[in-house]
Amino acid sequence: MNTPVSVARGIAQACADPSLNGKTFWVMDNELTEIEGTIQSTMDAWLGKKNTQLFREGAERLKFSPIPQKNTSTST
């Protein structure tokens, strides 16, 4: 079971690190795990390649992305 302190630390970490903005976390056994990247990288396996493609095409048409894309742009 999680302690209130471990959940608070996870929230504080997510708030303090801008690169974690918009990510999804799982807190279990007093450990914080970011799961958004894992969901995105394994989508073909659990949804199927065709369904993943259709999902992403539909999301693009709607300009909606429930799974944030990695920011590949660089600022100078």
N, CA and C atoms as a LAMMPS dump frame, in Angstrom:
ITEM: TIMESTEP
0
ITEM: NUMBER OF ATOMS
228
ITEM: BOX BOUNDS ff ff ff
-5.0000000000000000e+02 5.0000000000000000e+02
-5.0000000000000000e+02 5.0000000000000000e+02
-5.0000000000000000e+02 5.0000000000000000e+02
ITEM: ATOMS id mol type element x y z
1 1 1 N 0.843 -1.174 0
2 1 2 C 0 0 0
3 1 3 C 0.888 1.237 0
4 2 1 N 0.479 2.245 -0.737
5 2 2 C 1.228 3.496 -0.8
6 2 3 C 1.012 4.314 0.457
7 3 1 N 2.045 5.027 0.823
8 3 2 C 1.897 5.964 1.924
9 3 3 C 1.525 7.32 1.337
10 4 1 N 0.884 8.169 2.108
11 4 2 C 0.591 9.521 1.617
12 4 3 C 1.859 10.273 1.222
13 5 1 N 2.955 10.016 1.911
14 5 2 C 4.214 10.698 1.607
15 5 3 C 4.731 10.267 0.23
16 6 1 N 4.634 8.975 -0.102
17 6 2 C 5.134 8.528 -1.406
18 6 3 C 4.306 9.111 -2.55
19 7 1 N 3.009 9.217 -2.355
20 7 2 C 2.154 9.827 -3.379
21 7 3 C 2.476 11.316 -3.501
22 8 1 N 2.675 11.98 -2.382
23 8 2 C 3.027 13.406 -2.394
24 8 3 C 4.371 13.628 -3.081
25 9 1 N 5.328 12.747 -2.856
26 9 2 C 6.634 12.871 -3.526
27 9 3 C 6.483 12.71 -5.036
28 10 1 N 5.65 11.778 -5.445
29 10 2 C 5.407 11.6 -6.873
30 10 3 C 4.781 12.83 -7.5
31 11 1 N 3.814 13.411 -6.822
32 11 2 C 3.173 14.635 -7.312
33 11 3 C 4.183 15.772 -7.376
34 12 1 N 4.999 15.895 -6.337
35 12 2 C 6.01 16.957 -6.301
36 12 3 C 7.021 16.776 -7.435
37 13 1 N 7.445 15.553 -7.672
38 13 2 C 8.401 15.287 -8.748
39 13 3 C 7.798 15.649 -10.098
40 14 1 N 6.56 15.255 -10.32
41 14 2 C 5.899 15.566 -11.587
42 14 3 C 5.729 17.073 -11.775
43 15 1 N 5.464 17.783 -10.698
44 15 2 C 5.292 19.24 -10.77
45 15 3 C 6.619 19.964 -10.986
46 16 1 N 7.689 19.419 -10.44
47 16 2 C 8.987 20.091 -10.485
48 16 3 C 9.744 19.862 -11.786
49 17 1 N 9.408 18.829 -12.527
50 17 2 C 10.141 18.486 -13.743
51 17 3 C 9.281 18.771 -14.967
52 18 1 N 9.558 19.855 -15.7
53 18 2 C 8.738 20.222 -16.855
54 18 3 C 8.667 19.13 -17.923
55 19 1 N 9.658 18.265 -18.018
56 19 2 C 9.622 17.216 -19.041
57 19 3 C 8.558 16.165 -18.734
58 20 1 N 8.023 16.172 -17.532
59 20 2 C 6.999 15.208 -17.144
60 20 3 C 5.583 15.742 -17.35
61 21 1 N 5.464 16.968 -17.823
62 21 2 C 4.162 17.585 -18.039
63 21 3 C 3.334 16.75 -19.014
64 22 1 N 2.121 16.409 -18.61
65 22 2 C 1.208 15.654 -19.461
66 22 3 C 1.403 14.152 -19.419
67 23 1 N 2.336 13.669 -18.634
68 23 2 C 2.597 12.237 -18.54
69 23 3 C 1.631 11.579 -17.563
70 24 1 N 1.511 10.288 -17.671
71 24 2 C 0.671 9.502 -16.774
72 24 3 C 1.574 8.667 -15.882
73 25 1 N 1.257 8.657 -14.595
74 25 2 C 2.081 7.939 -13.632
75 25 3 C 1.278 6.878 -12.902
76 26 1 N 1.972 5.854 -12.512
77 26 2 C 1.423 4.781 -11.696
78 26 3 C 2.233 4.784 -10.415
79 27 1 N 1.55 4.892 -9.285
80 27 2 C 2.217 4.819 -7.989
81 27 3 C 1.794 3.515 -7.337
82 28 1 N 2.779 2.655 -7.084
83 28 2 C 2.495 1.384 -6.442
84 28 3 C 3.694 0.989 -5.597
85 29 1 N 3.392 0.508 -4.421
86 29 2 C 4.438 0.063 -3.506
87 29 3 C 5.471 1.163 -3.288
88 30 1 N 4.961 2.39 -3.183
89 30 2 C 5.783 3.572 -2.917
90 30 3 C 6.781 3.883 -4.019
91 31 1 N 6.505 3.436 -5.245
92 31 2 C 7.357 3.749 -6.389
93 31 3 C 6.53 4.437 -7.465
94 32 1 N 7.133 5.453 -8.077
95 32 2 C 6.5 6.219 -9.147
96 32 3 C 7.033 5.713 -10.481
97 33 1 N 6.119 5.339 -11.399
98 33 2 C 6.515 4.849 -12.713
99 33 3 C 5.753 5.621 -13.772
100 34 1 N 6.463 6.168 -14.745
101 34 2 C 5.839 6.859 -15.864
102 34 3 C 5.417 5.785 -16.866
103 35 1 N 4.138 5.769 -17.248
104 35 2 C 3.644 4.694 -18.111
105 35 3 C 3.246 5.149 -19.511
106 36 1 N 3.216 6.424 -19.761
107 36 2 C 2.754 6.917 -21.062
108 36 3 C 3.64 6.432 -22.199
109 37 1 N 4.957 6.491 -22.023
110 37 2 C 5.878 6.045 -23.066
111 37 3 C 5.72 4.57 -23.365
112 38 1 N 5.503 3.772 -22.329
113 38 2 C 5.324 2.336 -22.515
114 38 3 C 4.048 2.046 -23.282
115 39 1 N 2.994 2.773 -22.967
116 39 2 C 1.731 2.57 -23.679
117 39 3 C 1.914 2.882 -25.157
118 40 1 N 2.572 3.985 -25.451
119 40 2 C 2.767 4.385 -26.845
120 40 3 C 3.667 3.399 -27.575
121 41 1 N 4.746 2.973 -26.943
122 41 2 C 5.701 2.115 -27.64
123 41 3 C 5.188 0.689 -27.845
124 42 1 N 4.174 0.272 -27.086
125 42 2 C 3.653 -1.089 -27.231
126 42 3 C 2.254 -1.138 -27.843
127 43 1 N 1.791 -0.021 -28.356
128 43 2 C 0.423 0.065 -28.864
129 43 3 C 0.134 -0.969 -29.955
130 44 1 N 1.086 -1.198 -30.849
131 44 2 C 0.89 -2.209 -31.897
132 44 3 C 0.617 -3.583 -31.302
133 45 1 N 1.301 -3.905 -30.214
134 45 2 C 1.173 -5.232 -29.611
135 45 3 C -0.195 -5.445 -28.97
136 46 1 N -0.723 -4.46 -28.271
137 46 2 C -1.977 -4.676 -27.551
138 46 3 C -3.208 -4.214 -28.311
139 47 1 N -3.042 -3.369 -29.326
140 47 2 C -4.194 -2.91 -30.094
141 47 3 C -4.194 -3.509 -31.505
142 48 1 N -3.035 -3.955 -31.939
143 48 2 C -2.892 -4.476 -33.296
144 48 3 C -2.423 -3.376 -34.235
145 49 1 N -1.63 -3.755 -35.238
146 49 2 C -1.05 -2.75 -36.139
147 49 3 C -2.116 -1.981 -36.907
148 50 1 N -3.095 -2.687 -37.449
149 50 2 C -4.142 -2.019 -38.23
150 50 3 C -4.944 -1.063 -37.356
151 51 1 N -5.353 -1.512 -36.171
152 51 2 C -6.132 -0.653 -35.281
153 51 3 C -5.314 0.535 -34.788
154 52 1 N -4.029 0.326 -34.539
155 52 2 C -3.166 1.432 -34.129
156 52 3 C -3.098 2.48 -35.231
157 53 1 N -2.928 2.016 -36.472
158 53 2 C -2.874 2.942 -37.595
159 53 3 C -4.188 3.715 -37.729
160 54 1 N -5.309 3.008 -37.65
161 54 2 C -6.612 3.665 -37.753
162 54 3 C -6.829 4.652 -36.613
163 55 1 N -6.425 4.268 -35.407
164 55 2 C -6.559 5.143 -34.245
165 55 3 C -5.761 6.432 -34.455
166 56 1 N -4.523 6.279 -34.894
167 56 2 C -3.668 7.464 -35.088
168 56 3 C -4.171 8.34 -36.232
169 57 1 N -4.671 7.718 -37.307
170 57 2 C -5.239 8.504 -38.411
171 57 3 C -6.461 9.282 -37.94
172 58 1 N -7.324 8.63 -37.172
173 58 2 C -8.503 9.316 -36.645
174 58 3 C -8.14 10.441 -35.701
175 59 1 N -7.155 10.19 -34.849
176 59 2 C -6.702 11.232 -33.918
177 59 3 C -6.135 12.419 -34.675
178 60 1 N -5.402 12.147 -35.756
179 60 2 C -4.834 13.226 -36.57
180 60 3 C -5.946 14.037 -37.231
181 61 1 N -6.955 13.36 -37.763
182 61 2 C -8.069 14.067 -38.403
183 61 3 C -8.802 14.963 -37.413
184 62 1 N -8.902 14.489 -36.182
185 62 2 C -9.595 15.261 -35.145
186 62 3 C -8.664 16.228 -34.42
187 63 1 N -7.392 16.183 -34.774
188 63 2 C -6.376 17.006 -34.092
189 63 3 C -6.382 16.709 -32.597
190 64 1 N -6.453 15.42 -32.303
191 64 2 C -6.561 14.959 -30.928
192 64 3 C -5.505 13.896 -30.695
193 65 1 N -4.795 14 -29.597
194 65 2 C -3.793 12.99 -29.309
195 65 3 C -3.836 12.625 -27.832
196 66 1 N -4.551 11.548 -27.484
197 66 2 C -4.576 11.132 -26.097
198 66 3 C -3.229 10.586 -25.646
199 67 1 N -2.389 10.23 -26.601
200 67 2 C -1.041 9.772 -26.281
201 67 3 C -0.082 10.81 -26.839
202 68 1 N 0.503 11.625 -25.964
203 68 2 C 1.383 12.693 -26.448
204 68 3 C 2.527 12.147 -27.287
205 69 1 N 2.795 12.831 -28.372
206 69 2 C 3.92 12.454 -29.224
207 69 3 C 5.188 13.046 -28.613
208 70 1 N 6.305 12.382 -28.867
209 70 2 C 7.579 12.893 -28.375
210 70 3 C 7.898 14.184 -29.111
211 71 1 N 8.381 15.152 -28.388
212 71 2 C 8.759 16.426 -28.968
213 71 3 C 10.116 16.263 -29.622
214 72 1 N 10.145 16.308 -30.956
215 72 2 C 11.404 16.132 -31.683
216 72 3 C 11.964 17.458 -32.151
217 73 1 N 11.266 18.546 -31.874
218 73 2 C 11.762 19.85 -32.291
219 73 3 C 12.852 20.313 -31.337
220 74 1 N 13.745 21.091 -31.867
221 74 2 C 14.801 21.671 -31.035
222 74 3 C 14.689 23.166 -31.097
223 75 1 N 14.877 23.785 -29.978
224 75 2 C 14.823 25.258 -29.948
225 75 3 C 16.24 25.785 -29.902
226 76 1 N 16.443 26.897 -30.596
227 76 2 C 17.779 27.502 -30.615
228 76 3 C 17.741 28.878 -30.079
